[in-house]
Amino acid sequence: MTKSHGIPVSFHQGCPVCGRLLNIRVTLLGRRVYCQHCGGGFIAADPSAGPSVAERSRDRRVEDLIERAEAALQQAAEATESDTGWAD
């Protein structure tokens, strides 16, 4: 974190696309920024502030998708077992 007279003026955040560590001005917090290396866009967020609302929402969606995929795989396995008469 870069400071001017004890006040933070920038922070470091990794690009979620290419992983490059970027120096981002605090005035851009919460705004969409673009990586100068790969052009990937993301929302500037101070990592020391913890996960953002968007990140928590994304995590819930990912968990829901995983649960749905596991249920679908289980149903497919059960259907295959009943069709062939085989079981583990």
PyMOL CGO cylinders between C-alpha atoms (Angstrom):
from pymol import cmd
from pymol.cgo import CYLINDER

trace = [
    CYLINDER, 0.00, 0.00, 0.00, 1.41, 3.39, -0.98, 0.3, 1, 1, 1, 1, 1, 1,
    CYLINDER, 1.41, 3.39, -0.98, 0.88, 6.24, 1.47, 0.3, 1, 1, 1, 1, 1, 1,
    CYLINDER, 0.88, 6.24, 1.47, 1.06, 10.00, 1.19, 0.3, 1, 1, 1, 1, 1, 1,
    CYLINDER, 1.06, 10.00, 1.19, 1.32, 11.81, 4.54, 0.3, 1, 1, 1, 1, 1, 1,
    CYLINDER, 1.32, 11.81, 4.54, 0.11, 8.60, 6.24, 0.3, 1, 1, 1, 1, 1, 1,
    CYLINDER, 0.11, 8.60, 6.24, -3.00, 8.34, 4.04, 0.3, 1, 1, 1, 1, 1, 1,
    CYLINDER, -3.00, 8.34, 4.04, -3.20, 5.38, 1.65, 0.3, 1, 1, 1, 1, 1, 1,
    CYLINDER, -3.20, 5.38, 1.65, -3.31, 6.49, -1.99, 0.3, 1, 1, 1, 1, 1, 1,
    CYLINDER, -3.31, 6.49, -1.99, -3.02, 3.07, -3.65, 0.3, 1, 1, 1, 1, 1, 1,
    CYLINDER, -3.02, 3.07, -3.65, -3.08, -0.63, -2.93, 0.3, 1, 1, 1, 1, 1, 1,
    CYLINDER, -3.08, -0.63, -2.93, -2.01, -3.83, -4.64, 0.3, 1, 1, 1, 1, 1, 1,
    CYLINDER, -2.01, -3.83, -4.64, -4.51, -6.23, -6.17, 0.3, 1, 1, 1, 1, 1, 1,
    CYLINDER, -4.51, -6.23, -6.17, -3.90, -9.27, -8.32, 0.3, 1, 1, 1, 1, 1, 1,
    CYLINDER, -3.90, -9.27, -8.32, -5.59, -9.41, -11.71, 0.3, 1, 1, 1, 1, 1, 1,
    CYLINDER, -5.59, -9.41, -11.71, -8.11, -12.28, -11.57, 0.3, 1, 1, 1, 1, 1, 1,
    CYLINDER, -8.11, -12.28, -11.57, -7.41, -13.04, -15.25, 0.3, 1, 1, 1, 1, 1, 1,
    CYLINDER, -7.41, -13.04, -15.25, -3.62, -13.18, -15.51, 0.3, 1, 1, 1, 1, 1, 1,
    CYLINDER, -3.62, -13.18, -15.51, -2.54, -12.94, -11.86, 0.3, 1, 1, 1, 1, 1, 1,
    CYLINDER, -2.54, -12.94, -11.86, -0.28, -9.93, -12.31, 0.3, 1, 1, 1, 1, 1, 1,
    CYLINDER, -0.28, -9.93, -12.31, -0.06, -7.72, -9.21, 0.3, 1, 1, 1, 1, 1, 1,
    CYLINDER, -0.06, -7.72, -9.21, -1.37, -4.25, -10.00, 0.3, 1, 1, 1, 1, 1, 1,
    CYLINDER, -1.37, -4.25, -10.00, -0.96, -0.95, -8.15, 0.3, 1, 1, 1, 1, 1, 1,
    CYLINDER, -0.96, -0.95, -8.15, -4.48, 0.58, -7.98, 0.3, 1, 1, 1, 1, 1, 1,
    CYLINDER, -4.48, 0.58, -7.98, -5.39, 4.06, -6.69, 0.3, 1, 1, 1, 1, 1, 1,
    CYLINDER, -5.39, 4.06, -6.69, -7.83, 4.08, -3.78, 0.3, 1, 1, 1, 1, 1, 1,
    CYLINDER, -7.83, 4.08, -3.78, -10.02, 6.50, -5.75, 0.3, 1, 1, 1, 1, 1, 1,
    CYLINDER, -10.02, 6.50, -5.75, -10.86, 3.54, -8.02, 0.3, 1, 1, 1, 1, 1, 1,
    CYLINDER, -10.86, 3.54, -8.02, -12.18, 1.30, -5.23, 0.3, 1, 1, 1, 1, 1, 1,
    CYLINDER, -12.18, 1.30, -5.23, -15.48, -0.26, -6.24, 0.3, 1, 1, 1, 1, 1, 1,
    CYLINDER, -15.48, -0.26, -6.24, -15.04, 0.76, -9.87, 0.3, 1, 1, 1, 1, 1, 1,
    CYLINDER, -15.04, 0.76, -9.87, -14.31, -1.40, -12.89, 0.3, 1, 1, 1, 1, 1, 1,
    CYLINDER, -14.31, -1.40, -12.89, -10.62, -1.33, -13.81, 0.3, 1, 1, 1, 1, 1, 1,
    CYLINDER, -10.62, -1.33, -13.81, -8.64, -3.06, -16.53, 0.3, 1, 1, 1, 1, 1, 1,
    CYLINDER, -8.64, -3.06, -16.53, -5.33, -4.87, -16.29, 0.3, 1, 1, 1, 1, 1, 1,
    CYLINDER, -5.33, -4.87, -16.29, -2.63, -3.08, -18.24, 0.3, 1, 1, 1, 1, 1, 1,
    CYLINDER, -2.63, -3.08, -18.24, -1.00, -6.42, -19.03, 0.3, 1, 1, 1, 1, 1, 1,
    CYLINDER, -1.00, -6.42, -19.03, -3.87, -8.62, -20.30, 0.3, 1, 1, 1, 1, 1, 1,
    CYLINDER, -3.87, -8.62, -20.30, -6.80, -6.18, -20.59, 0.3, 1, 1, 1, 1, 1, 1,
    CYLINDER, -6.80, -6.18, -20.59, -8.95, -8.20, -18.17, 0.3, 1, 1, 1, 1, 1, 1,
    CYLINDER, -8.95, -8.20, -18.17, -11.62, -6.17, -16.41, 0.3, 1, 1, 1, 1, 1, 1,
    CYLINDER, -11.62, -6.17, -16.41, -12.56, -6.49, -12.74, 0.3, 1, 1, 1, 1, 1, 1,
    CYLINDER, -12.56, -6.49, -12.74, -13.85, -4.46, -9.81, 0.3, 1, 1, 1, 1, 1, 1,
    CYLINDER, -13.85, -4.46, -9.81, -11.11, -2.80, -7.75, 0.3, 1, 1, 1, 1, 1, 1,
    CYLINDER, -11.11, -2.80, -7.75, -11.39, -4.01, -4.16, 0.3, 1, 1, 1, 1, 1, 1,
    CYLINDER, -11.39, -4.01, -4.16, -8.94, -3.76, -1.29, 0.3, 1, 1, 1, 1, 1, 1,
    CYLINDER, -8.94, -3.76, -1.29, -8.13, -7.41, -0.45, 0.3, 1, 1, 1, 1, 1, 1,
    CYLINDER, -8.13, -7.41, -0.45, -7.56, -6.53, 3.22, 0.3, 1, 1, 1, 1, 1, 1,
    CYLINDER, -7.56, -6.53, 3.22, -11.24, -5.57, 3.48, 0.3, 1, 1, 1, 1, 1, 1,
    CYLINDER, -11.24, -5.57, 3.48, -12.31, -9.23, 3.10, 0.3, 1, 1, 1, 1, 1, 1,
    CYLINDER, -12.31, -9.23, 3.10, -14.59, -10.73, 0.45, 0.3, 1, 1, 1, 1, 1, 1,
    CYLINDER, -14.59, -10.73, 0.45, -16.94, -8.33, -1.32, 0.3, 1, 1, 1, 1, 1, 1,
    CYLINDER, -16.94, -8.33, -1.32, -20.68, -8.82, -1.69, 0.3, 1, 1, 1, 1, 1, 1,
    CYLINDER, -20.68, -8.82, -1.69, -20.11, -9.82, -5.32, 0.3, 1, 1, 1, 1, 1, 1,
    CYLINDER, -20.11, -9.82, -5.32, -17.51, -12.43, -4.31, 0.3, 1, 1, 1, 1, 1, 1,
    CYLINDER, -17.51, -12.43, -4.31, -19.79, -13.91, -1.63, 0.3, 1, 1, 1, 1, 1, 1,
    CYLINDER, -19.79, -13.91, -1.63, -22.66, -14.02, -4.14, 0.3, 1, 1, 1, 1, 1, 1,
    CYLINDER, -22.66, -14.02, -4.14, -20.43, -15.72, -6.70, 0.3, 1, 1, 1, 1, 1, 1,
    CYLINDER, -20.43, -15.72, -6.70, -19.29, -18.24, -4.10, 0.3, 1, 1, 1, 1, 1, 1,
    CYLINDER, -19.29, -18.24, -4.10, -22.92, -19.10, -3.27, 0.3, 1, 1, 1, 1, 1, 1,
    CYLINDER, -22.92, -19.10, -3.27, -23.72, -19.56, -6.97, 0.3, 1, 1, 1, 1, 1, 1,
    CYLINDER, -23.72, -19.56, -6.97, -20.69, -21.82, -7.42, 0.3, 1, 1, 1, 1, 1, 1,
    CYLINDER, -20.69, -21.82, -7.42, -21.68, -23.91, -4.39, 0.3, 1, 1, 1, 1, 1, 1,
    CYLINDER, -21.68, -23.91, -4.39, -25.24, -24.20, -5.76, 0.3, 1, 1, 1, 1, 1, 1,
    CYLINDER, -25.24, -24.20, -5.76, -23.95, -25.32, -9.16, 0.3, 1, 1, 1, 1, 1, 1,
    CYLINDER, -23.95, -25.32, -9.16, -21.70, -27.92, -7.55, 0.3, 1, 1, 1, 1, 1, 1,
    CYLINDER, -21.70, -27.92, -7.55, -24.61, -29.29, -5.49, 0.3, 1, 1, 1, 1, 1, 1,
    CYLINDER, -24.61, -29.29, -5.49, -26.84, -29.45, -8.59, 0.3, 1, 1, 1, 1, 1, 1,
    CYLINDER, -26.84, -29.45, -8.59, -24.10, -31.19, -10.60, 0.3, 1, 1, 1, 1, 1, 1,
    CYLINDER, -24.10, -31.19, -10.60, -23.55, -33.74, -7.81, 0.3, 1, 1, 1, 1, 1, 1,
    CYLINDER, -23.55, -33.74, -7.81, -27.32, -34.42, -7.65, 0.3, 1, 1, 1, 1, 1, 1,
    CYLINDER, -27.32, -34.42, -7.65, -27.49, -34.84, -11.44, 0.3, 1, 1, 1, 1, 1, 1,
    CYLINDER, -27.49, -34.84, -11.44, -24.53, -37.25, -11.39, 0.3, 1, 1, 1, 1, 1, 1,
    CYLINDER, -24.53, -37.25, -11.39, -26.15, -39.25, -8.59, 0.3, 1, 1, 1, 1, 1, 1,
    CYLINDER, -26.15, -39.25, -8.59, -29.44, -39.45, -10.54, 0.3, 1, 1, 1, 1, 1, 1,
    CYLINDER, -29.44, -39.45, -10.54, -27.58, -40.55, -13.67, 0.3, 1, 1, 1, 1, 1, 1,
    CYLINDER, -27.58, -40.55, -13.67, -25.72, -43.23, -11.72, 0.3, 1, 1, 1, 1, 1, 1,
    CYLINDER, -25.72, -43.23, -11.72, -28.97, -44.49, -10.18, 0.3, 1, 1, 1, 1, 1, 1,
    CYLINDER, -28.97, -44.49, -10.18, -30.68, -44.54, -13.59, 0.3, 1, 1, 1, 1, 1, 1,
    CYLINDER, -30.68, -44.54, -13.59, -27.75, -46.47, -15.09, 0.3, 1, 1, 1, 1, 1, 1,
    CYLINDER, -27.75, -46.47, -15.09, -27.84, -49.00, -12.26, 0.3, 1, 1, 1, 1, 1, 1,
    CYLINDER, -27.84, -49.00, -12.26, -31.58, -49.56, -12.65, 0.3, 1, 1, 1, 1, 1, 1,
    CYLINDER, -31.58, -49.56, -12.65, -31.31, -49.83, -16.47, 0.3, 1, 1, 1, 1, 1, 1,
    CYLINDER, -31.31, -49.83, -16.47, -28.54, -52.43, -16.36, 0.3, 1, 1, 1, 1, 1, 1,
    CYLINDER, -28.54, -52.43, -16.36, -29.52, -54.12, -13.13, 0.3, 1, 1, 1, 1, 1, 1,
    CYLINDER, -29.52, -54.12, -13.13, -25.96, -53.65, -11.89, 0.3, 1, 1, 1, 1, 1, 1,
    CYLINDER, -25.96, -53.65, -11.89, -25.05, -52.11, -8.60, 0.3, 1, 1, 1, 1, 1, 1,
    CYLINDER, -25.05, -52.11, -8.60, -21.72, -51.51, -6.88, 0.3, 1, 1, 1, 1, 1, 1,
]
cmd.load_cgo(trace, "trace")
